[in-house]
Structure formats: structure tokens, C-alpha cells
Amino acid sequence: MPLGTRADLFVVGAATDAGTGLFLVPAEQATRHGYRTYDGGHAAALTLARTPATPLGTPGTDHTR
């Protein structure tokens, strides 16, 4: 995640029983491991396991039409 060590909130995609959806995850609920990118920037690897999240819209709903 670019600049993931500085984020307060993440938008992540996840599969549910209803289909794929986007969810908001507070940074304090995620485990982050920061690292430098090849171009000198910063990023973080996120670990999300049974992490509380708030759905953005209704998972599985097609909003492209």
C-alpha cells in the first residue's frame, strides 16, 4: 500500500458471500509493515485477518451500469 505507514484509513476489496465489495478499515485495526520502495518512496504491507471493516455500499452490487 503506497504511503501505508501514514494512512489513517484503508479502502480494501474483499470477497463476501454476496460477492466482492469495498470496505473501510481503520489503520489501527490493520497490522502494517513499512518498507522503502525502489524509487525511494514509502509503502506498507497490510495484514488483515478477521479485521473489523465498514462496507462501502452493498457488497456484490454492480454499480457499473
Contacts in CASP RR format, 6 or more apart in sequence:
PFRMAT RR
TARGET T0000
AUTHOR 0000-0000-0000
METHOD contacts of the structure
MODEL  1
MPLGTRADLFVVGAATDAGTGLFLVPAEQATRHGYRTYDGGHAAALTLAR
TPATPLGTPGTDHTR
1 7 0 8 1.000
1 10 0 8 1.000
1 43 0 8 1.000
1 44 0 8 1.000
1 45 0 8 1.000
1 46 0 8 1.000
2 37 0 8 1.000
2 42 0 8 1.000
2 43 0 8 1.000
3 42 0 8 1.000
3 43 0 8 1.000
3 44 0 8 1.000
4 10 0 8 1.000
4 27 0 8 1.000
4 32 0 8 1.000
4 34 0 8 1.000
4 42 0 8 1.000
4 43 0 8 1.000
4 44 0 8 1.000
4 46 0 8 1.000
5 32 0 8 1.000
5 34 0 8 1.000
5 42 0 8 1.000
5 43 0 8 1.000
5 44 0 8 1.000
6 42 0 8 1.000
7 27 0 8 1.000
7 44 0 8 1.000
8 26 0 8 1.000
8 27 0 8 1.000
9 24 0 8 1.000
9 25 0 8 1.000
9 26 0 8 1.000
9 27 0 8 1.000
10 24 0 8 1.000
10 25 0 8 1.000
10 27 0 8 1.000
10 30 0 8 1.000
10 46 0 8 1.000
11 22 0 8 1.000
11 23 0 8 1.000
11 24 0 8 1.000
11 25 0 8 1.000
11 56 0 8 1.000
12 22 0 8 1.000
12 23 0 8 1.000
12 25 0 8 1.000
12 46 0 8 1.000
12 48 0 8 1.000
12 53 0 8 1.000
13 20 0 8 1.000
13 21 0 8 1.000
13 22 0 8 1.000
13 23 0 8 1.000
14 20 0 8 1.000
14 21 0 8 1.000
14 23 0 8 1.000
14 53 0 8 1.000
14 59 0 8 1.000
15 21 0 8 1.000
16 59 0 8 1.000
16 60 0 8 1.000
18 58 0 8 1.000
18 59 0 8 1.000
18 60 0 8 1.000
19 59 0 8 1.000
19 60 0 8 1.000
20 59 0 8 1.000
20 60 0 8 1.000
21 55 0 8 1.000
21 56 0 8 1.000
21 57 0 8 1.000
21 59 0 8 1.000
21 60 0 8 1.000
22 55 0 8 1.000
22 56 0 8 1.000
22 57 0 8 1.000
23 53 0 8 1.000
23 54 0 8 1.000
23 55 0 8 1.000
23 56 0 8 1.000
24 53 0 8 1.000
24 54 0 8 1.000
24 56 0 8 1.000
25 48 0 8 1.000
25 51 0 8 1.000
25 52 0 8 1.000
25 53 0 8 1.000
26 52 0 8 1.000
29 51 0 8 1.000
29 52 0 8 1.000
29 53 0 8 1.000
30 46 0 8 1.000
30 47 0 8 1.000
30 48 0 8 1.000
30 51 0 8 1.000
31 46 0 8 1.000
31 47 0 8 1.000
31 48 0 8 1.000
32 44 0 8 1.000
32 45 0 8 1.000
32 46 0 8 1.000
32 47 0 8 1.000
33 44 0 8 1.000
33 45 0 8 1.000
33 47 0 8 1.000
34 42 0 8 1.000
34 43 0 8 1.000
34 44 0 8 1.000
34 45 0 8 1.000
35 42 0 8 1.000
35 43 0 8 1.000
35 44 0 8 1.000
35 45 0 8 1.000
36 42 0 8 1.000
36 43 0 8 1.000
37 43 0 8 1.000
END
